[in-house]
Amino acid sequence: MNNNAEAAQEEEFSEWVVIQTSSTSSPVDASSPLSSPISQPSQGRDDDDEDSVVPVVEEEEEDESSSTVNQSFPWRVIETAKKRLKDSGIFERAPCNYVSSTRVFWSFTLICGFSLVSSLVYVKIVRWWRRLQEEKLRFLLLQLKEKDQLFTGLTNQISRFSLPVEPVRLLPPRRNYTSNGILRVSCNGGLNQMRAAICDMVTIARLLNLTLLVPELDKKSFWADPSDFEDVFDINHFIDSLRDEVQIIRKLPKRYSRYKLFQMPPVSWSNEKYYLHKLLPRFRKHKVIHFNRSDTRLANNGLSLHLQRLRCRVNFQGLRFSPRIEALGAKLVSILQKRGPFVALHLRYEMDMLAFSGCTHGCTEKEAEELKKMRYAYPWWKEKEIVSEERRVQGRCPLTPEEAVLVLKALGFQKDTQIYIAAGDIYGGERRLALLKESFPRIVKKEMLLDPKELQQFQNHSSQMAALDFIVSVASDTFIPNYYGNTAKVVEGHRIYHGFKKTILLNRKRLVELLDLHKNKTLSWDQFAVYVKEAHEGRRMGEPTHRKVISDKPKEEDYFYANPQEFTRVPTVNAHDHLCLLLNVTPRGVASPRVSRRIRLESSREPPLPDKSFFGDDSMATTFSFCSLDNRLRGDIVFTRKLAAYKTPKTTMADRKAARERSNVRERERERETDYLGSEW
């Protein structure tokens, strides 16, 4: 029934279309497709849709044709046309296309956003994982560096001042602890006095579990150096290398600004009990404490081994000069080494030293008066009235340049010796250096070796200029200070750390007597030279010894940083054969097969300290201290040669020569036994 109705409607609609077409197309050219109000069927459609038509009307005839169609369309025709147009899908395409494009746009946006977020998260995770693995690897390398004997034996033979190689930064894991407060430090004195103070302050912060603020350098002393910590030292290395012991920050956090700053100078030469019982409660109360003086605030002896080793670690590894100072110092050392072996003479004959000590021997009356006025101008120099000659006889004055010439000649230094003057401006100028240059023409200073433009950046910065002299002094073949001050002590400790390099510590009290006798012609030159050499045998020529301890007189005992023997404890014996076994070397510095096996077995452990009964005769026992596990093989040939020749300071050269011959015979017999047993095996 429905099919018949639809067929009738189709037939009626077709007849109406034919009638309308014939009536409207007669006056117009039938060949023009645009003249017909009803267009031809689309060529792009399929064959089964050929009978479907779409009315297309020109713009100018749109109103007229639409009114005509609306007036002549029967209602059935209108309904049929609507249905046909609805079935054709013309009215559904536009909304469908709009919805699909919107969906594509938002889908693409969501996919891009998700991909971006995923990429950022992945990058963060990868970076975190890499940092974690790098920290583990660096910590592992630190352990391997301490235990691997072959690696340390190779690195110790290469001085770090020889080539300006960029070191690999090995960061230890950060130590997590609850801080009891913040320690602020203002250092006082020269470069090396401040260096020792910084080491002590780090140790105190570790003892009390404090957070250390980067120390402030002295800017109010005689030198008036405006340099900050980062101008002299590598601040990034200082913070990172010690982060497994102490937390070090650059600035005071804002939350601590509400606390009133409490200032105090700690008691000099104090031990652990003083800081734990006296100062720790103050830190818990005030939260922030400022130490306005920091020199010699920690005892030389009596501290726990861990704290003593930490002091050494800060001194030798944590405090490194800034890159520009290291680079220029390495260049200076390279220039000197190309010219041959050189002696670093620390000629501490400067205006501030003479005014402070009150030593005016060799100065004119005008110069002596000038030094006295300067001493009274600085209120923190306590001693004002000083008798120069009394202090000189006591050995508390630096040798004059003229006296240094006589001592160098008496010690056997030839005229062609290259001497580097590690000092500032010599008081008296070229007049006081004339005899020194005449006796040793190869005298040089940093101003003579470097371009003035290279030193221009260090002008008026005494600490940075002193750092260059420090680098050269540590790297020199022989170091001779004419005054045993802070610089001489710290340099001596570094030279011990780098393999017991030769350091001649002048016995000024004995030298003053000999110089006066030679000046009065009581002693001939040959006698003077013999007595000078005898006065500097043993430790004063760089021989290793124990640090002298005087509990009730800390100023008279050996300075900690001059002989830091606690970095590792190595057993010491008098028997040369057993000593060679402990040092893992033969008397000629070449490891035998038996010793090589002991090297592999004992490279990762520290040998126990021998009992006192092991030495037999205490007078024959000699103590040899090593500064770090890295130095276990450092300078082993030099050590062995010294040990083979050294028993006690009282032995003569003939006794030493006989001892060397006996030890060589015993070693050859042992090697023959070892070779025989090896062949039998």
C-alpha positions in Angstrom: 0.0 0.0 0.0 2.8 2.3 0.9 4.7 1.4 -2.2 1.7 2.3 -4.4 1.4 5.6 -2.6 5.1 6.4 -3.1 4.9 5.4 -6.8 1.9 7.7 -7.3 3.8 10.6 -5.7 6.8 9.9 -7.8 4.8 10.0 -11.0 2.9 13.2 -10.0 6.3 14.8 -9.1 7.8 13.8 -12.5 4.9 15.2 -14.5 5.1 18.5 -12.6 8.8 18.8 -13.3 8.2 18.2 -17.0 5.5 20.8 -17.1 7.5 23.4 -15.3 10.6 22.7 -17.4 8.8 23.1 -20.7 7.0 26.3 -19.6 10.1 28.0 -18.4 12.7 26.9 -21.0 10.8 27.8 -24.2 11.9 31.4 -24.5 15.5 30.7 -23.5 18.3 28.9 -25.3 18.2 25.2 -24.2 21.9 24.8 -24.7 22.7 27.1 -21.7 22.6 25.0 -18.5 22.4 28.1 -16.3 19.1 29.3 -17.8 17.2 26.4 -16.5 15.7 26.8 -13.0 16.2 23.0 -12.4 19.7 21.8 -13.2 20.6 18.6 -14.9 21.6 15.6 -12.8 25.2 15.6 -11.5 27.6 13.7 -13.6 29.6 12.6 -10.5 26.7 10.6 -9.1 26.0 6.9 -9.7 23.6 5.5 -12.3 20.9 4.7 -9.8 20.7 8.3 -8.7 20.3 9.8 -12.2 16.6 10.6 -11.6 17.4 12.8 -8.5 17.6 16.5 -9.3 18.6 19.5 -7.3 17.1 22.9 -8.0 19.8 25.6 -8.7 18.6 29.2 -9.2 20.6 32.2 -10.2 21.1 35.0 -7.6 19.3 37.6 -9.7 16.2 35.4 -10.2 16.2 33.8 -6.7 13.3 35.7 -5.3 11.2 35.5 -8.4 11.7 31.8 -9.0 11.2 30.9 -5.4 7.9 32.8 -5.2 6.7 31.1 -8.4 7.6 27.6 -7.2 5.9 28.2 -3.8 2.7 29.4 -5.5 2.5 26.5 -8.0 3.8 23.6 -5.7 1.0 21.3 -4.5 1.4 20.1 -0.9 2.2 16.5 -2.0 5.0 17.8 -4.3 6.5 19.8 -1.4 6.4 16.8 0.9 7.9 14.6 -1.7 10.7 17.1 -2.4 11.5 17.4 1.3 11.7 13.7 1.6 13.9 13.3 -1.5 16.2 16.1 -0.3 16.4 14.6 3.2 17.2 11.1 1.8 19.9 12.6 -0.5 21.9 13.7 2.7 22.5 17.3 1.7 21.4 18.7 5.1 23.5 16.2 7.1 26.9 16.7 5.5 27.7 20.1 6.9 27.1 19.3 10.6 28.9 16.0 10.2 32.0 17.7 8.7 32.0 20.4 11.4 31.8 17.9 14.3 34.5 15.6 12.8 37.0 18.5 12.3 36.5 19.7 15.9 37.1 16.2 17.2 40.3 15.9 15.2 41.5 19.2 16.5 40.9 18.4 20.2 42.2 14.9 19.8 45.4 16.2 18.2 45.8 18.8 21.0 45.3 16.2 23.7 47.8 13.8 22.1 50.4 16.6 21.8 49.9 17.7 25.4 50.2 14.2 26.7 53.3 13.6 24.6 54.9 16.8 25.9 54.1 16.0 29.6 55.4 12.5 29.1 58.6 13.7 27.6 59.2 16.2 30.4 58.6 13.5 33.0 60.9 11.1 31.2 63.6 13.7 31.0 63.3 14.5 34.7 63.4 10.8 35.6 66.4 10.2 33.3 68.3 13.1 34.8 67.6 12.0 38.3 68.7 8.5 37.6 71.9 9.7 35.9 72.7 11.9 38.9 72.1 9.0 41.2 74.4 6.7 39.2 77.0 9.4 38.9 77.1 9.9 42.7 77.4 6.2 43.2 80.2 6.0 40.6 82.0 9.0 42.1 81.9 7.5 45.6 83.1 4.2 44.2 86.0 5.9 42.4 86.9 7.7 45.7 87.1 4.3 47.4 89.1 2.8 44.5 91.4 5.8 44.6 92.2 5.2 48.2 92.6 1.4 47.9 94.1 1.0 44.5 97.8 1.1 45.1 99.0 1.0 41.5 96.8 4.0 40.7 98.0 6.0 43.6 101.6 5.1 42.9 101.2 6.5 39.4 99.3 9.7 40.4 101.6 10.5 43.3 104.6 10.7 40.9 102.9 13.4 38.9 102.7 16.7 40.8 99.4 18.4 40.4 101.3 21.6 39.8 103.1 20.3 36.8 100.4 20.5 34.2 97.2 22.6 34.4 94.9 19.6 33.8 91.2 20.0 34.6 90.5 17.5 37.4 87.5 15.3 37.4 85.1 16.3 40.1 84.3 13.4 42.4 81.5 14.3 44.7 81.0 12.2 47.8 77.4 11.5 49.1 75.9 14.3 51.1 75.8 13.8 54.9 72.4 14.2 56.4 72.3 15.5 60.0 70.3 17.8 62.2 72.1 21.1 62.5 72.6 22.6 65.9 73.1 26.1 64.5 75.1 28.2 62.1 78.7 29.1 62.5 79.9 32.4 61.0 83.7 32.9 60.8 85.9 36.0 60.2 89.5 34.9 59.6 92.4 37.1 60.6 96.0 37.2 59.5 97.8 36.4 56.3 96.9 33.8 53.7 98.3 30.7 55.4 97.1 31.7 58.9 93.6 32.0 57.4 94.1 28.7 55.6 94.8 26.9 58.9 91.9 28.7 60.6 89.5 27.6 57.9 90.6 24.0 58.4 90.0 24.3 62.2 86.6 25.9 61.7 85.4 23.1 59.4 86.6 20.6 62.0 84.7 22.4 64.8 81.5 22.5 62.6 81.8 18.7 62.1 82.4 18.1 65.8 79.3 20.2 66.9 77.1 19.2 63.9 76.8 22.8 62.7 76.2 24.5 59.4 79.2 26.5 58.3 78.8 29.8 56.5 81.6 30.4 53.9 84.4 32.0 55.9 85.1 35.7 55.5 88.8 36.6 54.8 90.6 39.3 56.6 90.3 42.8 55.0 91.4 45.0 57.9 94.9 43.9 58.6 98.2 45.5 57.4 97.8 44.2 53.8 94.2 45.6 53.4 93.4 42.9 50.8 89.8 43.3 49.5 89.7 39.7 48.2 86.8 37.5 49.1 86.8 33.8 49.6 85.9 32.9 46.0 88.7 35.2 44.7 91.4 33.1 46.5 89.9 29.6 46.8 87.7 27.5 44.6 84.4 27.9 46.5 82.5 25.2 44.5 85.2 22.6 45.2 85.3 23.6 48.8 81.6 23.1 49.3 81.2 19.9 47.2 84.3 18.1 48.4 83.4 18.4 52.1 79.7 17.8 51.8 80.0 14.3 53.3 81.3 15.9 56.5 79.8 19.4 56.9 77.0 21.4 55.3 78.5 24.7 53.9 76.3 27.5 52.7 77.2 30.8 50.9 74.7 33.1 52.6 72.8 33.2 55.9 69.2 32.1 55.4 66.5 34.7 55.9 64.8 32.7 58.7 67.8 33.3 60.9 67.8 37.1 60.5 65.4 37.3 63.5 68.1 35.9 65.8 70.5 38.3 67.4 74.0 37.7 66.2 76.2 36.6 69.1 79.9 37.3 68.7 82.8 35.7 70.6 86.4 34.6 70.1 87.0 30.9 71.1 89.7 30.1 73.6 93.0 29.4 71.8 94.4 25.8 71.7 91.1 24.3 72.9 90.2 20.6 72.8 87.0 18.8 72.1 85.6 19.1 75.7 85.7 22.9 75.5 83.6 23.0 72.4 81.2 20.2 73.4 80.5 21.5 77.0 80.9 25.3 76.6 80.0 26.2 73.0 77.4 23.6 72.0 74.8 24.9 74.5 75.4 28.4 73.3 74.8 27.4 69.7 71.5 25.7 70.7 70.5 28.9 72.5 71.6 31.6 70.0 71.3 29.5 66.8 73.9 31.8 65.0 77.3 32.5 66.5 80.1 34.7 65.0 83.7 33.8 65.7 85.5 37.1 65.2 88.9 35.5 65.7 89.9 32.1 64.3 93.6 31.6 64.5 95.0 28.7 66.5 91.6 28.0 68.1 92.0 24.2 68.0 94.7 22.2 69.9 97.5 20.6 68.0 97.2 17.3 69.8 94.8 15.3 71.9 91.9 15.3 69.4 90.3 12.2 68.0 91.8 10.6 64.9 88.8 11.3 62.8 89.0 15.1 63.5 92.7 15.2 62.9 92.3 13.5 59.6 89.5 15.9 58.7 91.8 18.8 59.3 94.3 17.3 56.9 91.7 16.6 54.3 90.5 20.2 54.3 94.0 21.5 54.1 95.3 19.2 51.4 92.1 18.4 49.4 89.3 20.8 50.3 91.1 24.1 50.0 92.2 24.6 46.4 93.1 27.9 44.9 90.8 29.5 42.3 91.3 28.3 38.7 93.0 31.5 37.5 95.5 31.3 40.4 96.1 27.6 39.8 96.7 28.2 36.1 99.1 31.1 36.5 100.9 29.2 39.3 101.3 26.1 37.1 102.7 28.3 34.3 105.2 29.8 36.8 106.3 26.4 37.9 106.6 25.2 34.3 108.9 28.1 33.4 111.1 27.4 36.4 111.3 23.7 35.8 112.4 24.2 32.2 115.4 26.2 33.4 116.4 23.3 35.7 116.2 22.5 39.4 115.4 25.5 41.6 115.4 26.5 45.3 112.5 28.5 46.7 113.8 30.9 49.3 111.1 32.4 51.5 112.8 35.6 52.3 110.4 36.9 55.0 112.2 40.3 55.3 109.2 42.5 54.7 108.1 45.7 56.5 105.1 44.1 58.4 107.2 41.2 59.6 110.0 43.5 60.9 107.6 45.9 62.6 105.7 43.0 64.2 108.8 41.2 65.5 110.7 44.3 66.4 113.8 43.1 64.5 115.9 46.0 63.2 119.3 44.3 62.8 120.9 45.6 59.7 118.5 48.6 59.3 119.4 52.2 59.6 118.2 54.4 62.5 115.6 56.0 60.2 114.3 52.6 59.2 114.2 51.4 62.8 112.1 54.4 63.8 109.7 53.9 60.9 109.2 50.3 62.0 108.6 51.3 65.6 105.9 53.8 64.5 104.2 51.2 62.4 104.2 48.8 65.4 102.4 51.3 67.6 99.9 52.1 64.8 98.3 48.7 65.0 96.6 48.1 68.4 96.1 44.4 68.0 99.9 43.9 68.0 100.3 43.5 71.7 104.1 43.9 72.1 105.3 47.4 71.7 108.6 47.8 73.4 111.0 45.2 71.9 114.7 45.0 72.2 115.9 43.9 68.8 119.2 42.3 69.7 117.8 40.2 72.5 115.1 38.8 70.2 117.7 38.1 67.6 119.9 36.1 70.0 116.9 34.1 71.0 116.4 33.1 67.3 113.1 34.9 66.9 114.1 37.2 64.1 114.3 36.5 60.4 117.7 36.3 58.8 118.7 39.4 56.8 119.4 39.0 53.1 123.1 39.3 53.8 123.0 36.6 56.4 121.0 34.4 54.1 123.8 34.6 51.5 126.4 33.2 54.0 124.1 30.4 55.1 123.3 29.3 51.6 127.0 29.2 50.7 127.8 27.3 53.9 125.1 24.7 53.0 126.8 24.0 49.7 124.7 25.9 47.2 126.7 26.9 44.2 126.8 30.2 42.4 124.8 28.8 39.4 121.9 27.7 41.6 118.5 28.9 40.4 116.8 30.6 43.4 113.2 31.8 43.4 112.4 34.6 45.9 109.0 33.7 47.4 108.2 37.0 49.1 106.7 40.4 48.7 108.5 43.7 48.7 111.9 43.3 50.5 112.3 46.1 53.1 115.2 48.2 51.9 114.6 47.5 48.2 117.4 46.6 45.8 120.0 47.8 48.3 119.4 44.8 50.5 119.2 42.3 47.6 122.5 43.5 46.0 124.8 41.0 47.7 122.3 38.2 47.2 122.1 38.8 43.4 125.9 39.2 43.2 126.5 35.8 44.9 123.7 34.0 43.1 123.1 35.6 39.7 120.2 33.3 38.8 117.9 34.8 41.3 114.4 35.3 39.9 111.0 36.6 41.1 107.5 36.2 39.7 107.7 39.7 38.3 110.7 38.7 36.2 109.1 35.6 34.8 105.6 36.6 34.0 104.2 39.4 31.8 103.1 42.5 33.7 99.6 42.1 32.1 99.3 38.7 33.7 100.1 40.0 37.2 98.0 43.1 36.8 94.9 41.3 38.0 96.6 40.4 41.2 98.0 43.8 42.0 97.0 45.1 45.5 95.8 41.6 46.4 98.4 40.3 48.7 96.6 37.0 49.4 96.5 36.2 45.7 100.1 37.1 45.2 101.0 34.9 48.2 99.1 32.1 46.7 101.3 32.1 43.6 104.4 32.0 45.9 102.8 29.1 47.8 102.3 27.1 44.7 105.9 27.6 43.6 107.3 26.8 47.1 105.4 23.5 47.3 106.6 22.5 43.8 110.3 23.5 44.3 113.1 21.0 44.6 114.3 22.6 47.9 112.4 25.0 50.2 114.3 27.3 52.6 112.5 29.8 54.8 114.5 32.4 56.6 111.8 32.6 59.3 109.6 29.8 60.6 106.3 31.5 60.4 102.8 30.4 59.3 103.8 30.2 55.6 106.9 28.1 56.3 104.9 25.7 58.5 102.0 25.2 56.1 104.4 24.8 53.1 106.4 22.3 55.1 103.3 20.2 55.8 102.3 20.3 52.1 105.8 19.1 51.1 105.6 16.3 53.5 102.2 15.4 52.0 103.7 15.4 48.5 106.4 12.9 49.4 108.8 14.4 52.0 110.3 16.9 49.6 113.5 18.5 50.9 112.8 21.3 53.3 115.7 23.0 55.1 114.5 24.6 58.4 117.2 27.1 59.5 118.2 26.9 63.2 118.3 30.7 63.6 119.4 30.6 67.2 122.5 28.6 66.4 123.1 30.5 63.1 123.2 33.8 64.9 126.0 32.6 67.2 127.9 31.2 64.2 127.4 34.3 62.1 128.6 36.6 64.9 131.7 34.4 65.5 132.4 34.4 61.7 131.9 38.2 61.5 134.4 38.7 64.4 136.8 36.4 62.6 136.8 33.9 65.4 135.7 31.2 63.0 137.2 30.6 59.6 135.0 30.0 56.6 135.7 26.3 56.6 134.9 25.9 60.3 131.7 28.1 59.8 130.5 25.9 56.9 131.1 22.7 58.9 129.2 24.0 62.0 126.3 25.2 59.8 125.9 21.8 58.2 126.1 20.0 61.5 123.4 22.3 62.9 121.0 21.2 60.2 121.2 17.5 60.2 118.2 15.3 60.8 114.8 16.8 60.8 116.0 20.2 59.8 117.0 18.7 56.4 113.5 17.2 55.9 113.9 13.9 57.7 110.5 12.5 58.9 109.9 12.6 62.6 107.1 12.6 65.1 105.4 15.8 66.1 106.8 17.1 69.3 104.1 17.4 72.0 104.2 19.8 75.0 100.8 19.6 76.7 101.2 22.6 79.0 103.0 24.8 76.4 101.1 24.6 73.1 103.0 27.5 71.5 106.3 25.7 71.9 105.2 22.3 70.5 105.3 21.5 66.8 102.5 23.0 64.8 99.9 20.6 63.6 99.9 21.7 59.9 103.7 21.6 59.8 103.7 17.8 60.5 100.3 16.3 59.9 101.1 12.7 60.8 97.6 11.5 61.6 96.2 11.4 58.0 97.2 7.7 58.2 99.0 5.8 60.8 101.8 3.6 59.4 103.9 1.4 61.7 107.5 2.5 62.3 110.4 0.3 63.1 114.1 0.5 63.4 114.9 -2.8 61.5 115.6 -1.8 58.0 114.5 -5.1 56.5 111.1 -5.0 58.2 110.8 -1.4 57.3 111.3 -2.2 53.6 108.6 -4.9 53.9 106.2 -2.4 55.4 107.0 0.2 52.7 106.7 -2.6 50.0 110.0 -1.6 48.4 113.6 -3.0 48.3 116.5 -0.8 49.3 117.0 0.2 45.6 113.3 1.2 45.2 112.4 -1.8 43.0 109.8 -4.2 44.3 110.9 -7.9 44.4 108.5 -10.7 43.6 107.9 -11.4 47.2 107.2 -7.8 48.0 104.9 -7.5 45.0 102.7 -10.2 46.3 102.6 -8.4 49.7 101.6 -5.2 47.8 98.6 -7.0 46.3 97.6 -8.5 49.6 98.0 -5.5 51.8 97.1 -2.7 49.4 93.5 -2.4 50.8 94.2 -2.7 54.6 96.2 -0.6 57.1 98.8 -2.6 58.9 98.6 -2.7 62.7 100.8 -0.7 64.9 103.7 -2.8 66.4 104.2 -3.2 70.1 107.0 -1.3 71.8 108.9 -4.5 72.4 109.2 -5.0 68.7 111.7 -2.1 68.4 114.2 -3.6 70.9 116.2 -0.5 71.6 114.1 2.7 71.8 117.0 4.9 70.8 117.2 3.1 67.5 113.5 3.4 66.7 112.7 5.9 64.0 109.2 7.1 63.3 108.1 7.7 59.7 104.7 9.2 59.2 102.6 9.2 56.1 100.0 11.9 55.4 97.4 9.9 53.5 96.7 6.6 52.0 97.4 8.1 48.6 100.9 8.7 49.8 101.5 5.0 50.7 103.8 4.7 47.7 104.5 8.4 47.2 108.3 8.9 47.0 109.0 5.3 48.0 112.5 5.5 46.4 113.3 8.6 48.3 112.0 7.1 51.5 114.0 3.9 51.1 117.2 5.7 50.4 116.7 7.9 53.5 115.8 5.0 55.6 118.7 2.9 54.5 121.1 5.7 55.6 119.2 6.9 58.7 119.4 5.4 62.2 119.9 8.1 64.7 121.1 11.7 64.4 124.3 10.7 66.3 125.6 8.3 63.8 128.5 9.2 61.5 128.7 9.0 57.7 131.0 5.9 58.0 128.4 4.1 60.2 125.7 4.9 57.7 127.7 3.7 54.8 128.5 0.4 56.6 124.8 0.0 57.4 123.9 0.5 53.8 126.4 -2.1 52.7 125.1 -4.6 55.3 121.5 -4.1 54.3 122.4 -4.5 50.6 124.2 -7.8 51.3 121.2 -9.1 53.3 118.8 -8.1 50.6 120.8 -9.8 47.9 120.8 -13.0 50.0 117.1 -12.8 50.4 116.6 -12.4 46.7 118.7 -15.4 46.0 116.7 -17.4 48.5 113.5 -16.2 46.9 114.6 -17.1 43.4 115.8 -20.5 44.6 112.5 -21.3 46.3 110.6 -20.0 43.3 112.5 -22.3 41.0 112.0 -25.3 43.3 108.3 -24.5 43.4 
